[in-house]
Amino acid sequence: MRIAICDDVPRDVESLSAMLIEYCNHIHITPYINSYSHGLDYLASTERYDIVFIDTYMDQMSGLDTIRAMKKHRNALVVFVSTGTEHAIEAFALNAMHYLVKPIAMTDLAEAMKRCLVRIGFIHDQVLEIKSGLGVVPVSIPSISYIEVRDKISTVHTHDDDIKTYTTRADLLEQLDEKYFIKPQRSYIVNMSFIKSFLYDRVILNNDMEIMLSRSNRIALRDQYQQYQFEMARSIR
């Protein structure tokens, strides 16, 4: 993911860059971020970017004029950043994906990034949307190993991160396909691709974690897992 920041206020560049890194880490995307202090510098660059965050107010050339002059960079998605909303209509007339007002809130940045990532194709239908301290965060469904629910807090465990949310178990389940996810008991939802062993009374995950199976549903759970294995085997023939 290649991101440009075009802003002539160093502290704003530093703040936005840190927020972008934090957001991308949460959704398991590695960002390459470069900054420019003037619109002319950005236009002169030979780099190609997926997204550009550009300030509407800059010396020499405004952010709006920079985007109007953009040719080589025309495939980059544009998010305008400003100290007020007075240029919002003009910005969206230039096909901006979003318009952020300083100081930027993480929830607003998350919404801007989500719009851009959907357009680019970095995130798609296989995404679980959860509410966290970063706002609505899209999480790649295949990366989820299991979800644990304790005291109204759901923890989504992925390859290398744990994301806590107040999103209910029922709401999470609505976004997950039972062809790939199993409910061994009330407190857990498990991605079957992460199951190493399916025993009579429990499942063992790839990280050796053991989760007990509900006594009343053991047969149905085993049938569900066997159907999953059958479908996976058929798909690779």
N, C-alpha and C positions, 0 to 999 in steps of 0.2 A: 504494500500500500504506500504510494508516493504522495506526500502532502506538501504543499507550499504554503508558507505564511508570508503575507506581504503587508508590512506594518512598520512605520517609522518610529514607534515607541518601544524601545528595547524591553522594558519591564512587561509590556503587554504581550510581546512575542514570547518571552520566557514563560509567562503564566499560561498562555494558550498552548504552547508546546508541551508543558508538563501535564496539562489536562488531557491533551490528545494521547499522550503516551499512557496515561492511567486508563483512559477509556479503551484504547486498543488492546492493552494487556488483559482487560476483563473479557474481551470477546475473542482473544487468542489470534490477534492480527499483529504482525510486526510492522510498525510504521517507519518509513524513511521520511524524515522531516527536514526541509530546507527553508531558510528564511531570507527575505529580501526587504531592504529598508525603503525602497522606492519602486514605483510601478515600472519605470523605465528599466531598472535592473531585472525585474521579473520578465519583462518582454524580451530583453536581450539574452536571457538564459536559453541554453539548448536543451535543458532538462525537460522531461515530459512528466506531467503530474496527473494523478487521478482526481485530486481535490485541491482547490486553492481557497484559503481563507484570506480575504483582502479587506483592508480598512478603507472606508469611504473617504476619509480625510488624510491626505498625505501631501508633502511638499512636492513640487515639480509636476506631478500628475496624480489626480485623484484616483481612488479605486474604481469609480464608475467609468472614468475616461480610459483607464487601463484595460478594463474588460471590453470596452467598445473597440479598442485598438487590437485586441487579442486575435491573432491569426494562428500562429504555430501552436498555441496553447488552447485552441478552441474546444478540444475534447475534454478538457478539465472541467469538473463540476465546480460551480462557484458558490461560496458562502460569504456574504458580505458581513463585515463587522463594523459597528459604528457606535458613537456615543449617544445617538438618539435615533428616533424612528422617521425623521423627516424625509429620508431618501428611500424608504422601503418600497414605495410604489415604483419608483424609477428602477430600483434594483431588481424587482421581480419582472419588470418589463424587459430586462436583460437576461431573463431565464435563470435567475438565481435559484439555487435549491433551497436556501434558507437565509435568514437575516438575523444576526445576533447583536444584542445591545450590551455594551460594556457597563459595568463589569459582568463578564460572562458567567452564568450559572451552569454548573455541570449538567443539570437536567436539560437545559436548552442546548448545550453542546451535544449531548447524547441524541437528542431528537434530530439535530442537523446531520450528525454522522449516520444515523439510521437511514434517513432519507437518501443520503449519498450512497451508502453501501448497498441498499436495495437496488438503486438505479444501476450501479456498477456490476452487481451480481455477486458481490462478496458474501452477502447473506441472501437467503432465498426461503422457500417454503419449509425447509428443514431447520427451522429456527424456533427456539422456545423463548417467548418474550416474558421476562420477569421484572418485577418492580424492585429496585434496590436503591441504595443511596445515590446511585448515578442516574436515577430516573428509570425509564423502561430500557432494559439491556437485552439485546438479542444474543442468545447463546446457541451455538451450533448443536443441534440435537445429537448427531452422531458422537460428539465429544463427551456427552453426559454418561457417566458410569452408573450413578445411582442418585436418588433424591431421598433425603432423610427428613422426616417431619417430627419436630419436638416442640411442645409448648407453643404452638401456633407459628413457629418459625420453620420455614422450609429451607434446607441447605442443599443446593444443587452442586454436586461433586462432578468435576470434569477431569480431564487428563492431569491438569496442573493447577487447578484453582477450585476454591470453595466459595460459592456465592450465596449469601443469606438473603431471604426475602420473606415478606409477610403474605405473599401470594399463597392462596390455600392449596391443599393437596388436590381438591376437586378441580380448581381452575387450571392447575398444572396438567392434570390428567386429560383435560379437554384438548390440550395441545399436543398430546402424545398418542402415537399409534400403538394399539395393543398387539399388533403384529410384531413389534420390536421391544415393547416394555411390559414387564410383569409386575404384579402387586403381591409380593410374597406375604405381606401382612400390612396392618394399618399404617405403620410408621415408615414404610419404604416403598419406593418405586425403583425398579432395576432395569437397566438396559441389558437385554439378554445376550448381546454380543460381548459383554464383559463377564459372563458367567463361565467359570472354569470347570466347576463340577455341580451337578444337580443331584442331590442325595434325597433320601426318603423324607427327612424332616428339615432340611436346610439347603441353601445354595452357598457355594463358595465362589467369590469373585476372583478376578485375576490378581488382585492385590492381597489375596488370602483372607479377606474379610468374610466372615460367616454371618448369614442372615437367616433366621429361623422362618419356616413356612407356617402359615396359618393351618391349624389342625383341620378345620372344616373345609378347606379349599385345596388340600394337597393333591388330590387326584386331578382336579381341574387345572391346577397350576402345572403339574407334570404334562398334562395333555397340551397345554398352551406352549410349553417349552419344546415339546417334541414336534409340534406343528411348525414352530419357528425353525428348528433344525432341518426339517423336511424342506421348507421353503428356501432356506439358504443353500442346501445341497442342490436343489433343482436349479437355482439361479446360476450356478457355476458350471453346469454341464455344457 
